[in-house]
Amino acid sequence: MSASNLAGKKVVIIGGCGHVGLPLGVKFALAGATTRLVDIDEKAVATVNSGRFPFLEKGGDAQLREAIDLGLLATTDAEECRGADAIVFVIGTPVDEHLNPKLSAVFTIFDAYTKYFTEDTLVVMRSTLYPGTMEHLHSRIENGGYSARLAFCPERVSQGYALDEIDSLPQIVSAFDDASFQAAAELFGHIAPTIIRLSALEAEMTKLMANSWRYLEFAIANQFYMIAESKGVDFFKIFQAIRYDYPRAKGYKAPGFAAGPCLFKDTMQLASFFDNQFAMGHSAMLVNEGLASFAVERVAKIFGGELWGKNVGLLGMAFKPNNDDIRESLSFKVKKGLEFKGANVLWHDPYLEDSTPLETVREKSDALVLCTPHSDYESLTFQKPLVDVWGTFHQPELEVFPGKKSEPEANLRLVNE
Ligand SMILES: NC(=O)c1ccc[n+]([C@@H]2O[C@H](COP(=O)([O-])OP(=O)(O)OC[C@H]3O[C@@H](n4cnc5c(N)ncnc54)[C@H](O)[C@@H]3O)[C@@H](O)[C@H]2O)c1
């Protein structure tokens, strides 16, 4: 693949209408490739072909329509893989009920497409993979009586912002031989600013360790929040004090529900890979998941421990702010916990069609829980009790005074007065 753009090249994305597959397909199409998005989800395929993203993606529809004008097509027809220069797999890689990777899901889908592989086909895995999966797929190809150039090029974007981030993030590329590496580096070189070469195992672990690290960062914030609040101390005052003019704490995360389709399961994949000796990963999971129960207890406390028959309103059901994705959202765990204690739960989310209107939720609820701090809620004021683990509506004033060193003549007075 050596041209100034990808004109004349055919790229097929398996899982092409998903959260990662679609933005990637748009970028390949805009870079000139004949791009086909193969997906089993007929509704998503129709939505994409009508020029709309099936989910929220910043700048999505405009770039999608541009890509469609250049020939991008979504389809359920796997035969589109025939004659492809590159087949990119972007399918889900979940964990099972025992928190181990569901490897069979990856292999079954991979096997279904091997009949389209030739020795010139570049086969790219873009999903987040359990370490060793690439080695296994490589052996599967070598022992399966077919050939292909195999590469692993993990996606690292933040959901909802993929179109911006694909343009700016370095692309990790790994392969088992130079020719496959070159082919993959060249393909991604058309859409990414930089290429980082790693071994397959290094690349698999890089992705999992990046996500686990993020999950742990949220966990420590949530742990400190629960420690302070359960001792009757205002955590958000501590939070401000830690960060005030203290450069080392710049990256200190605020508490909040940490969930979604990636961080939890990727941390568990790393734990599974390390024979469940990744104690910090498991602890992070307990803390992050435990924050939902903590919020339920906070609501119960408002009513002296008795929730039966109370109306509780949840604000936000998506797993993160300003997004419509509810996969693995802790809002549902809060809902379940409240209902188990006998509360009637009403909920609102500006991004979900079946949402109860916000005013109805606010009016009918005896108490509210801010589950997802969407920007839409920023201007709200509350007359009813609110449980807000994010601190969005609770910014306590920090008392800060100038020291003699900065202003020798100053009296002790509040800096932020
Ligand atoms: N969501 C993110 O922001 C993000 C970011 C980085 C990495 N990842 C990783 O990317 C991978 C995909 O995640 P996602 O969020 O895009 O998942 P997704 O569920 O949104 O997309 C997967 C797509 O694959 C399709 N599919 C399933 N079986 C298929 C088959 N047999 N043939 C064709 N298509 C099929 C589904 O219909 C779906 O559209 C995962 O490994 C995830 O961990 C996700």
The ligand as an SDF file (V2000), in Angstrom:
LIG
                    3D

 44 48  0  0  0  0  0  0  0  0999 V2000
  -15.9440    1.8790   22.7800 N   0  0  0  0  0  0  0  0  0  0  0  0
  -14.7670    2.4740   22.8350 C   0  0  0  0  0  0  0  0  0  0  0  0
  -14.6430    3.6790   23.0010 O   0  0  0  0  0  0  0  0  0  0  0  0
  -13.4960    1.6690   22.6640 C   0  0  0  0  0  0  0  0  0  0  0  0
  -12.2640    2.3290   22.6760 C   0  0  0  0  0  0  0  0  0  0  0  0
  -11.1080    1.6080   22.4650 C   0  0  0  0  0  0  0  0  0  0  0  0
  -11.1910    0.2380   22.2600 C   0  0  0  0  0  0  0  0  0  0  0  0
  -12.4050   -0.4140   22.2820 N   0  0  0  0  0  0  0  0  0  0  0  0
  -12.4410   -1.8370   22.0180 C   0  0  0  0  0  0  0  0  0  0  0  0
  -12.9470   -2.0080   20.6980 O   0  0  0  0  0  0  0  0  0  0  0  0
  -13.6860   -3.2210   20.6040 C   0  0  0  0  0  0  0  0  0  0  0  0
  -15.0680   -2.9330   20.0800 C   0  0  0  0  0  0  0  0  0  0  0  0
  -15.7610   -2.1110   20.9870 O   0  0  0  0  0  0  0  0  0  0  0  0
  -17.0250   -1.2570   20.5540 P   0  0  0  0  0  0  0  0  0  0  0  0
  -17.3410   -0.3620   21.6860 O   0  0  0  0  0  0  0  0  0  0  0  0
  -16.8210   -0.6610   19.2180 O   0  0  0  0  0  0  0  0  0  0  0  0
  -18.1290   -2.4140   20.4590 O   0  0  0  0  0  0  0  0  0  0  0  0
  -19.5180   -2.3000   19.7150 P   0  0  0  0  0  0  0  0  0  0  0  0
  -20.4010   -3.3100   20.3260 O   0  0  0  0  0  0  0  0  0  0  0  0
  -19.9690   -0.8800   19.6530 O   0  0  0  0  0  0  0  0  0  0  0  0
  -19.1640   -2.7420   18.2140 O   0  0  0  0  0  0  0  0  0  0  0  0
  -19.0030   -4.0660   17.8070 C   0  0  0  0  0  0  0  0  0  0  0  0
  -19.7570   -4.2590   16.5160 C   0  0  0  0  0  0  0  0  0  0  0  0
  -19.4910   -5.5740   16.0300 O   0  0  0  0  0  0  0  0  0  0  0  0
  -20.6780   -6.0560   15.4230 C   0  0  0  0  0  0  0  0  0  0  0  0
  -20.5540   -7.5100   15.2760 N   0  0  0  0  0  0  0  0  0  0  0  0
  -20.7180   -8.4550   16.2310 C   0  0  0  0  0  0  0  0  0  0  0  0
  -20.5320   -9.6810   15.6990 N   0  0  0  0  0  0  0  0  0  0  0  0
  -20.2250   -9.4960   14.3890 C   0  0  0  0  0  0  0  0  0  0  0  0
  -19.9510  -10.3570   13.3120 C   0  0  0  0  0  0  0  0  0  0  0  0
  -19.9430  -11.6850   13.4680 N   0  0  0  0  0  0  0  0  0  0  0  0
  -19.6830   -9.8400   12.0880 N   0  0  0  0  0  0  0  0  0  0  0  0
  -19.7310   -8.4950   11.9080 C   0  0  0  0  0  0  0  0  0  0  0  0
  -19.9940   -7.6210   12.8910 N   0  0  0  0  0  0  0  0  0  0  0  0
  -20.2490   -8.1060   14.1190 C   0  0  0  0  0  0  0  0  0  0  0  0
  -21.7810   -5.5580   16.3530 C   0  0  0  0  0  0  0  0  0  0  0  0
  -23.0440   -5.5680   15.7320 O   0  0  0  0  0  0  0  0  0  0  0  0
  -21.2840   -4.1510   16.6840 C   0  0  0  0  0  0  0  0  0  0  0  0
  -21.7960   -3.1910   15.7850 O   0  0  0  0  0  0  0  0  0  0  0  0
  -13.6520   -3.8360   22.0040 C   0  0  0  0  0  0  0  0  0  0  0  0
  -12.5640   -4.7190   22.0800 O   0  0  0  0  0  0  0  0  0  0  0  0
  -13.3970   -2.6340   22.8910 C   0  0  0  0  0  0  0  0  0  0  0  0
  -12.7900   -3.0030   24.0970 O   0  0  0  0  0  0  0  0  0  0  0  0
  -13.5590    0.2960   22.4600 C   0  0  0  0  0  0  0  0  0  0  0  0
  1  2  1  0
  2  3  2  0
  2  4  1  0
  4  5  1  0
  4 44  2  0
  5  6  2  0
  6  7  1  0
  7  8  2  0
  8  9  1  0
  8 44  1  0
  9 10  1  0
  9 42  1  0
 10 11  1  0
 11 12  1  0
 11 40  1  0
 12 13  1  0
 13 14  1  0
 14 15  2  0
 14 16  1  0
 14 17  1  0
 17 18  1  0
 18 19  2  0
 18 20  1  0
 18 21  1  0
 21 22  1  0
 22 23  1  0
 23 24  1  0
 23 38  1  0
 24 25  1  0
 25 26  1  0
 25 36  1  0
 26 27  1  0
 26 35  1  0
 27 28  2  0
 28 29  1  0
 29 30  1  0
 29 35  2  0
 30 31  1  0
 30 32  2  0
 32 33  1  0
 33 34  2  0
 34 35  1  0
 36 37  1  0
 36 38  1  0
 38 39  1  0
 40 41  1  0
 40 42  1  0
 42 43  1  0
M  CHG  2   8   1  16  -1
M  END
$$$$
